[in-house]
Amino acid sequence: MTSPGTRADAEAEDLDVEEALALVKENPGPAHRGPAHPDRGGHGTPAPHHPADAHHRATPWPEARATAARAAARAARRTPVAVPLDAALGLTLAAPLAALTDLPSFDTSAMDGWALAGPGPWEVRDEGVLAGHAEPAPLTDGEAVRIATGARIPADTTAVLRTEHGRTDERGRLHPTREVGHGQDIRPRGQECRSGDQLLPVGTLATPAVLGLAAAAGYDTLTAVPRPRVDVLVLGDELLTEGLPHDGLIRDALGPMLPPWLRALGAEVRAVRRIGDDARALHRAVTASDADLIVTTGGTAAGPVDHVHPTLRRIGAELLVDGVEVRPGHPMLLARLKDDQHLVGLPGNPLAAVSGLLTLAEPLLRTLAARPAPEPYTLPLRDAVQGHPYDTRLVPVVLRDEGAVPLHYNGPAMLRGVAAADALAVVPPGGARSGQEAELLDLPWAAGGIGVCFT
């Protein structure tokens, strides 16, 4: 591992004297980094909280979430795009959905059976009427024709007789087995809507049913708010992408986890890059990205190879959130790089990174995508939960019988708890007793939301 002095000296090739001195100040020696990536970002052994120490800069958890939403709302307006129906799931409509045709566009049969004209019994035509065929010949009084569900109704039809409500005699004439009402089982043209009717307003989320309605109403594409574009930068020299941990190296848990999680939050993940502990490479990656959001992992504290803060200073970024009063995940951050570009720095601990996703990335991405905020809800905790003296705690829970059961294995470096969880419980400073109501943050797949898209 390169010492702080050596690293600063190496970077001096690219930095002026003032920047180089700032980098050394950011990374004081002697170096103590703690365990690698799953325990990076200030969570090897959490330091006690003292209101008078550097922690006073941290933002309260609810305020951090609100700040992320406001930051996205201030971003430059994103131009709506025309998206094919098969790619529009989870997007927000940027234009009203108006019917391009009558629905149905012609009188159709609502059932399999016979189309009838006048009173019975009826002589039955030899050829039937099927869906998707040309307009059939009109019926005359006393005539019937076999018809399939969805087929065009012949002119002068008075009703449709369901298959199970008719019988034929020895002469082949059709008789009803129950009374037939005028217009029975006929879907008249325009029953659902007329061409030009507004079906759905701007801001509607494109669910599977919305896509079906759009197709029925004549659409091939939808005008929608585009998915926020995200680049993921995975930092750390100690990370392995395959095999077992060895020789101080560990498996990267965040590289495989973050892209599908971000997609489940509605993002388009364009790139996942492994940078290592390299300040110049991080600077190049950040300044080269034109994504709406850059997500980094680790390097958000003040250790000897934590390069996120120095990089943000070097490019003149505006720090909107620099630490959050939440456990795990305190050293997360949010920065505005440009009017329409932000960076979320996640801690390196896996569960702390999840905390950062739900605290900063979720409200920012949701607002960029013009999605409505989920309705907050609470459930009673089935067990008491120990809290942090000063900070909010996010604890994985499963939902059982109108209650939330806290899960074990909820340390900052652990994923075992959240992998089995339905939600994260928001535990206030000081903890929560058994039976106390707690706000819950649903995990996107556990909620069954349409945002779930892992590919």
C-alpha positions in Angstrom: 0.0 0.0 0.0 1.3 3.4 -0.9 1.9 5.7 2.0 0.1 9.1 2.1 3.2 11.0 1.4 4.1 8.9 -1.6 0.6 9.0 -3.0 0.5 12.8 -2.7 3.9 13.1 -4.3 2.7 10.9 -7.2 -0.3 13.0 -7.7 1.7 16.2 -7.7 2.4 15.6 -11.3 -1.2 16.4 -12.1 -2.0 18.8 -9.2 -0.7 22.2 -8.4 1.0 22.8 -5.0 -2.2 24.0 -3.3 -4.1 20.9 -4.4 -1.3 18.6 -3.5 -1.2 20.1 0.0 -4.9 19.7 0.3 -4.6 16.0 -0.7 -1.9 15.4 2.0 -4.1 17.2 4.6 -7.1 15.0 3.5 -5.0 11.8 4.1 -3.0 12.3 7.3 -0.5 9.6 8.4 0.2 7.2 9.8 -2.2 5.3 7.6 -4.8 3.1 9.1 -7.3 1.8 6.7 -9.0 -1.1 8.4 -10.2 -4.2 6.5 -10.7 -3.9 2.8 -13.8 -3.1 0.7 -16.6 -4.6 2.8 -15.2 -2.7 5.8 -14.1 0.5 4.0 -15.5 4.0 4.0 -15.2 4.6 7.7 -16.8 1.5 9.0 -14.0 -0.8 10.1 -14.7 0.0 13.7 -17.1 2.9 14.0 -15.8 5.7 16.2 -18.0 7.0 19.0 -20.2 9.9 18.1 -19.4 13.2 19.8 -21.5 16.1 18.7 -18.5 18.5 18.9 -16.3 16.4 16.6 -16.2 16.4 12.8 -19.5 14.4 12.8 -21.3 17.7 13.4 -21.2 18.3 9.6 -23.4 15.3 9.0 -26.9 15.8 7.7 -29.9 14.4 9.6 -31.3 11.4 7.7 -34.7 12.8 6.7 -33.0 16.0 5.6 -30.5 14.1 3.5 -33.3 12.3 1.6 -35.1 15.6 1.0 -31.9 17.2 -0.2 -31.4 14.5 -2.8 -34.9 14.9 -4.1 -34.5 18.7 -4.3 -31.1 18.4 -6.1 -32.7 16.3 -8.8 -35.6 18.7 -9.1 -33.1 21.5 -9.8 -31.4 19.6 -12.5 -31.9 20.7 -16.1 -35.1 19.6 -17.6 -34.7 16.2 -19.3 -36.1 16.0 -22.8 -38.9 13.4 -23.2 -38.2 10.5 -25.5 -40.3 8.2 -27.6 -39.8 4.7 -26.2 -41.1 1.4 -27.8 -43.8 -0.2 -25.7 -41.6 -3.2 -24.9 -38.9 -0.9 -23.3 -41.3 1.5 -21.5 -42.1 -0.5 -18.4 -41.6 1.7 -15.3 -41.2 5.0 -17.2 -43.4 8.1 -16.5 -45.6 9.4 -19.2 -44.5 12.9 -20.4 -47.5 13.4 -22.6 -51.2 12.4 -22.0 -52.3 9.1 -23.5 -55.1 9.9 -25.8 -56.9 7.2 -27.8 -55.9 7.0 -31.4 -59.0 5.0 -32.3 -62.4 4.0 -30.9 -62.2 1.0 -28.6 -63.4 -1.4 -29.8 -63.0 0.0 -33.3 -66.0 -2.0 -34.6 -68.9 -3.9 -33.0 -67.5 -7.2 -31.7 -68.8 -10.4 -30.2 -68.1 -10.7 -26.4 -68.6 -14.5 -26.5 -68.3 -17.6 -28.6 -71.7 -18.5 -29.9 -74.1 -17.3 -32.7 -74.8 -13.9 -34.1 -78.6 -13.6 -34.4 -81.0 -11.5 -36.5 -84.6 -11.2 -35.3 -86.6 -13.7 -33.3 -85.8 -17.4 -33.4 -85.7 -20.2 -34.2 -82.9 -19.3 -36.7 -81.4 -20.9 -39.8 -77.7 -21.3 -39.3 -75.3 -20.3 -42.1 -72.7 -22.9 -43.1 -69.7 -20.6 -42.7 -68.8 -19.0 -39.4 -67.3 -15.6 -38.5 -63.8 -15.6 -37.0 -61.8 -12.8 -35.3 -59.4 -11.0 -37.7 -61.4 -11.7 -40.8 -63.0 -9.2 -43.2 -66.4 -7.8 -42.5 -69.0 -10.6 -42.9 -72.2 -10.4 -44.9 -75.2 -8.9 -43.2 -77.8 -11.2 -41.6 -81.4 -11.4 -42.5 -84.3 -11.9 -40.0 -84.4 -15.5 -38.8 -80.8 -16.1 -39.7 -77.8 -16.9 -37.4 -74.1 -17.5 -37.9 -71.4 -19.1 -35.8 -69.2 -16.4 -34.3 -66.0 -16.3 -32.3 -65.1 -14.0 -29.4 -63.7 -10.7 -30.8 -65.0 -11.3 -34.3 -66.7 -8.4 -36.2 -70.5 -8.5 -35.8 -72.4 -8.8 -39.1 -74.6 -5.9 -40.0 -78.2 -6.2 -38.7 -77.3 -8.5 -35.8 -79.6 -8.1 -32.9 -77.8 -10.2 -30.3 -75.2 -12.9 -29.7 -76.4 -16.2 -28.2 -73.7 -17.9 -26.1 -72.7 -21.5 -27.2 -73.9 -22.9 -23.9 -77.3 -21.2 -24.2 -78.3 -22.6 -27.6 -79.3 -26.0 -29.2 -80.0 -27.2 -32.7 -83.0 -29.4 -33.7 -83.1 -32.3 -36.1 -83.6 -29.8 -39.0 -80.5 -27.8 -38.0 -82.4 -24.8 -36.7 -81.1 -23.0 -33.6 -83.2 -22.5 -30.5 -82.3 -20.6 -27.3 -82.4 -22.3 -24.0 -83.0 -19.0 -22.2 -84.3 -15.6 -23.0 -82.2 -13.5 -25.4 -82.0 -9.7 -24.9 -81.5 -7.2 -27.6 -77.8 -6.3 -27.9 -76.8 -9.2 -25.6 -73.1 -10.0 -25.6 -72.2 -7.4 -28.2 -69.4 -4.9 -27.5 -70.5 -1.9 -29.5 -67.9 0.3 -31.2 -66.5 3.0 -28.8 -67.8 1.3 -25.7 -64.5 1.8 -23.9 -63.4 5.1 -25.5 -63.7 7.3 -28.6 -60.8 8.4 -30.7 -59.3 11.5 -29.0 -60.5 10.6 -25.5 -57.8 11.2 -22.8 -57.1 7.8 -21.3 -54.2 8.7 -18.9 -52.6 12.0 -17.8 -49.0 13.1 -17.7 -47.2 11.6 -14.8 -48.8 8.1 -15.0 -46.4 5.3 -14.4 -46.1 2.8 -17.3 -47.3 -0.4 -15.7 -48.0 -3.6 -17.7 -51.7 -2.6 -17.8 -50.8 0.8 -19.2 -48.6 -0.8 -21.9 -51.6 -3.0 -22.8 -54.0 -0.1 -23.0 -51.5 2.0 -25.1 -51.2 -0.9 -27.5 -55.0 -1.4 -27.7 -55.4 2.4 -28.3 -53.0 2.3 -31.3 -49.6 3.2 -29.9 -46.3 1.8 -30.9 -44.3 4.1 -28.7 -44.9 6.2 -25.6 -43.6 9.7 -24.9 -41.9 9.3 -21.5 -39.3 10.8 -19.2 -36.1 8.9 -20.0 -34.4 6.7 -17.5 -31.7 8.4 -15.5 -28.3 7.3 -16.9 -25.9 6.0 -14.2 -22.2 5.1 -14.3 -20.9 3.0 -11.4 -17.3 3.3 -10.3 -16.0 0.6 -8.0 -13.0 1.7 -6.0 -10.4 -0.4 -4.2 -7.2 -2.3 -4.9 -8.3 -5.2 -2.6 -11.2 -6.4 -4.7 -11.5 -9.8 -6.5 -14.0 -10.4 -9.2 -13.9 -14.2 -8.9 -12.8 -17.0 -6.7 -12.2 -17.1 -3.0 -10.7 -14.4 -0.8 -7.0 -14.8 -0.3 -3.8 -12.9 0.8 -5.7 -9.9 2.1 -7.9 -9.7 -1.1 -11.7 -10.0 -0.9 -14.6 -10.5 -3.2 -16.2 -7.4 -4.6 -19.9 -7.6 -3.4 -20.9 -4.2 -4.7 -20.0 -4.6 -8.3 -22.5 -7.4 -8.8 -25.1 -5.9 -6.4 -25.4 -2.2 -7.4 -26.3 -2.4 -11.2 -29.4 -4.5 -10.7 -30.4 -2.6 -7.6 -30.0 0.7 -9.6 -32.1 -0.7 -12.4 -34.7 -1.7 -9.9 -34.8 2.0 -8.9 -35.5 2.9 -12.5 -32.0 3.7 -13.8 -30.2 2.9 -17.0 -26.8 1.5 -15.8 -24.5 2.3 -18.7 -21.1 1.3 -17.3 -19.5 -0.4 -14.3 -15.8 0.4 -14.0 -13.3 -0.9 -11.5 -10.9 1.9 -10.7 -8.9 0.7 -7.8 -7.2 3.1 -5.4 -6.0 5.5 -8.1 -6.8 9.2 -7.7 -5.9 10.1 -11.3 -8.0 7.3 -12.7 -10.9 8.4 -10.5 -10.5 12.0 -11.7 -10.5 10.8 -15.4 -13.5 8.6 -14.9 -15.6 11.3 -13.2 -14.7 14.1 -15.6 -15.2 11.8 -18.7 -18.7 10.7 -17.6 -21.8 12.3 -19.1 -24.2 10.3 -17.0 -26.9 11.9 -15.0 -25.6 10.2 -11.9 -22.2 8.8 -11.0 -22.2 6.3 -8.1 -18.9 5.5 -6.4 -18.2 2.8 -3.8 -15.8 3.3 -0.9 -13.2 6.1 -0.6 -15.7 8.5 1.0 -13.9 8.8 4.4 -10.6 10.5 5.2 -8.2 7.5 4.9 -4.9 7.5 3.0 -6.5 6.2 -0.2 -9.9 7.8 0.1 -9.8 9.9 -3.0 -13.5 10.9 -3.5 -13.4 14.2 -1.5 -10.1 15.4 -3.1 -11.4 14.6 -6.5 -14.6 16.6 -5.9 -12.6 19.5 -4.6 -10.3 19.4 -7.6 -13.2 19.6 -10.1 -15.0 22.3 -8.1 -18.0 20.1 -7.2 -20.6 21.4 -4.7 -21.0 19.1 -1.7 -24.7 19.0 -0.9 -24.5 16.2 1.7 -21.2 15.3 3.4 -22.0 12.5 5.8 -25.4 11.5 7.1 -26.6 10.9 10.7 -27.5 7.3 9.9 -26.0 3.9 10.7 -24.8 2.1 8.8 -23.6 4.4 6.1 -22.6 7.6 7.9 -19.8 8.6 5.4 -22.0 8.7 2.3 -22.1 11.9 0.3 -24.0 13.7 -2.5 -22.3 16.3 -4.8 -23.5 18.4 -7.7 -20.9 18.2 -10.5 -22.9 20.2 -13.0 -26.4 21.6 -13.1 -27.6 18.3 -14.6 -25.1 15.9 -13.1 -24.6 14.5 -9.6 -22.4 12.1 -7.8 -23.5 9.8 -4.9 -20.5 8.4 -2.9 -21.5 5.2 -1.2 -19.4 3.7 1.7 -17.6 0.6 0.9 -19.4 -1.6 3.5 -22.1 -3.5 1.6 -25.0 -2.8 4.0 -23.7 0.8 4.4 -23.8 1.1 0.7 -27.4 -0.2 0.7 -28.2 2.5 3.2 -26.6 5.1 0.9 -28.7 3.8 -2.0 -32.0 4.2 -0.1 -31.0 7.5 1.5 -29.5 9.4 -1.4 -29.7 7.5 -4.7 -33.4 6.4 -4.5 -34.9 9.9 -4.0 -32.6 11.4 -6.6 -33.3 8.8 -9.2 -37.0 8.8 -8.5 -37.2 12.6 -8.9 -35.2 12.5 -12.1 -37.5 9.8 -13.5 -40.6 11.9 -12.4 -41.9 9.0 -10.4 -44.3 9.7 -7.5 -42.8 9.2 -4.0 -44.1 6.1 -2.3 -46.6 6.6 0.4 -44.8 6.3 3.8 -46.2 3.6 6.1 -45.3 2.1 9.5 -45.7 -1.3 11.1 -45.0 -2.3 14.7 -41.7 -4.0 15.4 -42.0 -7.5 16.7 -38.8 -7.2 18.7 -36.9 -4.4 20.4 -34.1 -2.9 18.3 -31.0 -1.3 19.8 -30.4 2.2 18.5 -27.5 4.5 18.0 -27.3 7.2 20.7 -27.5 10.1 18.1 -28.1 8.7 14.6 -31.0 7.0 12.8 -30.5 3.3 12.2 -31.7 1.3 9.2 -32.3 -2.4 10.1 -33.3 -5.2 7.7 -36.7 -6.7 8.6 -39.2 -9.3 7.3 -42.9 -8.5 7.3 -45.0 -11.1 9.2 -48.7 -10.8 10.3 -48.9 -7.0 10.2 -45.6 -6.6 11.9 -41.9 -6.2 11.1 -39.4 -8.8 12.5 -35.8 -7.4 12.8 -33.2 -9.6 11.3 -29.8 -10.5 12.6 -26.6 -10.1 10.6 -27.3 -6.4 10.2 -23.7 -5.1 10.7 -22.3 -2.6 8.2 -20.2 -5.2 6.3 -23.0 -7.8 6.2 -25.4 -8.7 3.5 -26.9 -11.8 5.0 -29.7 -9.9 6.7 -30.7 -7.7 3.9 -30.6 -10.6 1.4 -33.5 -12.2 3.3 -35.3 -8.9 4.0 -38.6 -7.3 2.7 -37.7 -3.8 3.9 -35.5 -1.7 6.1 -36.9 -0.3 9.4 -36.1 3.3 10.2 -35.1 3.1 13.9 -34.8 6.5 15.6 -31.9 7.5 17.8 -32.0 5.6 21.1 -33.6 2.5 19.6 -37.2 1.2 19.5 -39.1 -1.1 21.9 -41.1 -4.1 20.9 -44.4 -3.1 19.5 -43.3 0.4 18.6 -44.4 1.7 15.1 -41.5 2.1 12.7 -41.3 3.6 9.3 -40.4 1.1 6.6 -38.5 1.4 3.4 -39.6 -1.3 1.0 -37.0 -3.1 -1.0 -38.0 -2.7 -4.7 -38.3 -6.4 -5.4 -40.0 -7.3 -2.1 -42.7 -4.6 -2.8 -43.5 -6.3 -6.2 -43.0 -2.9 -7.9 -42.8 -2.4 -11.6 -39.4 -0.9 -11.1 -38.0 -4.4 -10.7 -35.8 -4.9 -13.8 -32.6 -6.8 -13.2 -31.4 -7.1 -16.9 
